[in-house]
Amino acid sequence: MNPMEVVQENSVNPVNTQTWANGRHMMRCVKVIQETHDVKTFCFMSQTPIMFFFKPGQFVTLELTIGGEQVMRSYTISSSPSVPYSFSITVKRVKNGLVSNWLHDNMRVDDELAVHGPVGNFNCIDFSTERALFLSGGVGITPVMSMARWWYDTNSNVDMKFVHSAQTPKDIIFLKELELMSSRIDNFELSIVCERYDIGESWHGYRGT
Ligand SMILES: Cc1cc2nc3c(=O)[nH]c(=O)nc-3n(C[C@H](O)[C@H](O)[C@H](O)COP(=O)(O)OP(=O)(O)OC[C@H]3O[C@@H](n4cnc5c(N)ncnc54)[C@H](O)[C@@H]3O)c2cc1C
């Protein structure tokens, strides 16, 4: 058989793929990435391929059933619509938190869940600018990471200063990717601030709270 004739059902087709619109959608977890000791990124695709166009900074609301109860929690999309065939959320464990710990302990590749969105006015499309100062702390990096990825991937001329604060060096989310971006383009300046470093850790960057 001609390999060109082999078209996998549900495979991604860049020509006729549908796009995402605000609403309730069934998603499949396609990847789980351990970012730090207590932060994971969960990547999702639709059951039938769609392109996830959204405004960087927007969020989705997950609908889950835990212990027989329906629970909803919102998470900012940490990925960028410049990589549109999937989207990601990045979740930090919250002490005694129901959903964050459930996701970390239970959400696996191929699991399905309902997602509402995308929504949110805090985004970098509705408010355009030539210069952006991103200030984030901890897992609050997610909206500005999406914006930075978008402007980086789309070769924007926006002059970006990215200042991120973490508790300790081992808590810095997306460090390698941020360093890569700042090493490759002139209009992305990165500063990381750590509150402290633990015994055995070294940190030569900024310190402060
Ligand atoms: C727009 C938006 C975007 C967000 N984006 C992100 C993101 O990108 N990444 C991310 O990690 N989070 C994000 N969040 C936060 C996220 O929605 C959750 O709030 C977070 O994951 C905690 O949920 P949880 O179910 O784990 O904790 P919960 O179960 O809601 O508990 C939260 C805290 O309250 C305490 N608590 C719960 N019930 C009680 C009670 N009855 N009495 C006293 N204390 C109680 C818990 O012990 C815990 O410390 C976002 C929130 C919003 C609104």
The ligand as an SDF file (V2000), in Angstrom:
LIG
                    3D

 53 58  0  0  0  0  0  0  0  0999 V2000
   -7.5090   32.4710   36.7350 C   0  0  0  0  0  0  0  0  0  0  0  0
   -6.7040   31.5100   37.5750 C   0  0  0  0  0  0  0  0  0  0  0  0
   -5.5560   30.9610   37.0550 C   0  0  0  0  0  0  0  0  0  0  0  0
   -4.7780   30.0800   37.8060 C   0  0  0  0  0  0  0  0  0  0  0  0
   -3.6520   29.5380   37.2460 N   0  0  0  0  0  0  0  0  0  0  0  0
   -2.9240   28.6550   37.9580 C   0  0  0  0  0  0  0  0  0  0  0  0
   -1.7450   28.0650   37.3710 C   0  0  0  0  0  0  0  0  0  0  0  0
   -1.3690   28.3670   36.2220 O   0  0  0  0  0  0  0  0  0  0  0  0
   -1.0770   27.1480   38.1150 N   0  0  0  0  0  0  0  0  0  0  0  0
   -1.4690   26.8080   39.3920 C   0  0  0  0  0  0  0  0  0  0  0  0
   -0.8020   25.9650   40.0100 O   0  0  0  0  0  0  0  0  0  0  0  0
   -2.5650   27.3630   39.9750 N   0  0  0  0  0  0  0  0  0  0  0  0
   -3.3030   28.2490   39.2830 C   0  0  0  0  0  0  0  0  0  0  0  0
   -4.4370   28.7860   39.8520 N   0  0  0  0  0  0  0  0  0  0  0  0
   -4.8770   28.3210   41.1880 C   0  0  0  0  0  0  0  0  0  0  0  0
   -5.7650   27.0490   41.0460 C   0  0  0  0  0  0  0  0  0  0  0  0
   -6.9880   27.3930   40.4370 O   0  0  0  0  0  0  0  0  0  0  0  0
   -6.0990   26.3930   42.3920 C   0  0  0  0  0  0  0  0  0  0  0  0
   -6.6380   27.3880   43.2430 O   0  0  0  0  0  0  0  0  0  0  0  0
   -4.9050   25.7510   43.0750 C   0  0  0  0  0  0  0  0  0  0  0  0
   -4.3760   24.7060   42.2560 O   0  0  0  0  0  0  0  0  0  0  0  0
   -5.3230   25.1480   44.4180 C   0  0  0  0  0  0  0  0  0  0  0  0
   -6.3840   24.2860   44.2080 O   0  0  0  0  0  0  0  0  0  0  0  0
   -6.5410   22.9720   45.0970 P   0  0  0  0  0  0  0  0  0  0  0  0
   -7.8300   22.3300   44.7340 O   0  0  0  0  0  0  0  0  0  0  0  0
   -5.2970   22.1580   45.0480 O   0  0  0  0  0  0  0  0  0  0  0  0
   -6.6210   23.5680   46.5650 O   0  0  0  0  0  0  0  0  0  0  0  0
   -7.9660   23.7690   47.4210 P   0  0  0  0  0  0  0  0  0  0  0  0
   -8.5560   22.4630   47.7770 O   0  0  0  0  0  0  0  0  0  0  0  0
   -8.8220   24.7560   46.7440 O   0  0  0  0  0  0  0  0  0  0  0  0
   -7.3380   24.4120   48.7340 O   0  0  0  0  0  0  0  0  0  0  0  0
   -6.5640   25.6200   48.6800 C   0  0  0  0  0  0  0  0  0  0  0  0
   -6.0520   25.9000   50.0840 C   0  0  0  0  0  0  0  0  0  0  0  0
   -7.1660   26.1790   50.9410 O   0  0  0  0  0  0  0  0  0  0  0  0
   -7.1470   25.2950   52.0410 C   0  0  0  0  0  0  0  0  0  0  0  0
   -8.5390   24.9380   52.3500 N   0  0  0  0  0  0  0  0  0  0  0  0
   -9.3940   24.2560   51.5680 C   0  0  0  0  0  0  0  0  0  0  0  0
  -10.5870   24.1340   52.1640 N   0  0  0  0  0  0  0  0  0  0  0  0
  -10.4720   24.7490   53.3630 C   0  0  0  0  0  0  0  0  0  0  0  0
  -11.3390   24.9780   54.4360 C   0  0  0  0  0  0  0  0  0  0  0  0
  -12.5990   24.5420   54.4170 N   0  0  0  0  0  0  0  0  0  0  0  0
  -10.8790   25.6670   55.4960 N   0  0  0  0  0  0  0  0  0  0  0  0
   -9.6230   26.1310   55.5350 C   0  0  0  0  0  0  0  0  0  0  0  0
   -8.7480   25.9440   54.5550 N   0  0  0  0  0  0  0  0  0  0  0  0
   -9.1580   25.2700   53.4740 C   0  0  0  0  0  0  0  0  0  0  0  0
   -6.3290   24.0860   51.5940 C   0  0  0  0  0  0  0  0  0  0  0  0
   -5.7110   23.4260   52.6830 O   0  0  0  0  0  0  0  0  0  0  0  0
   -5.2860   24.7230   50.7080 C   0  0  0  0  0  0  0  0  0  0  0  0
   -4.2060   25.2170   51.4320 O   0  0  0  0  0  0  0  0  0  0  0  0
   -5.1860   29.7240   39.1280 C   0  0  0  0  0  0  0  0  0  0  0  0
   -6.3540   30.2920   39.6570 C   0  0  0  0  0  0  0  0  0  0  0  0
   -7.0930   31.1690   38.8910 C   0  0  0  0  0  0  0  0  0  0  0  0
   -8.3580   31.7550   39.4990 C   0  0  0  0  0  0  0  0  0  0  0  0
  1  2  1  0
  2  3  1  0
  2 52  2  0
  3  4  2  0
  4  5  1  0
  4 50  1  0
  5  6  2  0
  6  7  1  0
  6 13  1  0
  7  8  2  0
  7  9  1  0
  9 10  1  0
 10 11  2  0
 10 12  1  0
 12 13  2  0
 13 14  1  0
 14 15  1  0
 14 50  1  0
 15 16  1  0
 16 17  1  0
 16 18  1  0
 18 19  1  0
 18 20  1  0
 20 21  1  0
 20 22  1  0
 22 23  1  0
 23 24  1  0
 24 25  2  0
 24 26  1  0
 24 27  1  0
 27 28  1  0
 28 29  2  0
 28 30  1  0
 28 31  1  0
 31 32  1  0
 32 33  1  0
 33 34  1  0
 33 48  1  0
 34 35  1  0
 35 36  1  0
 35 46  1  0
 36 37  1  0
 36 45  1  0
 37 38  2  0
 38 39  1  0
 39 40  1  0
 39 45  2  0
 40 41  1  0
 40 42  2  0
 42 43  1  0
 43 44  2  0
 44 45  1  0
 46 47  1  0
 46 48  1  0
 48 49  1  0
 50 51  2  0
 51 52  1  0
 52 53  1  0
M  END
$$$$
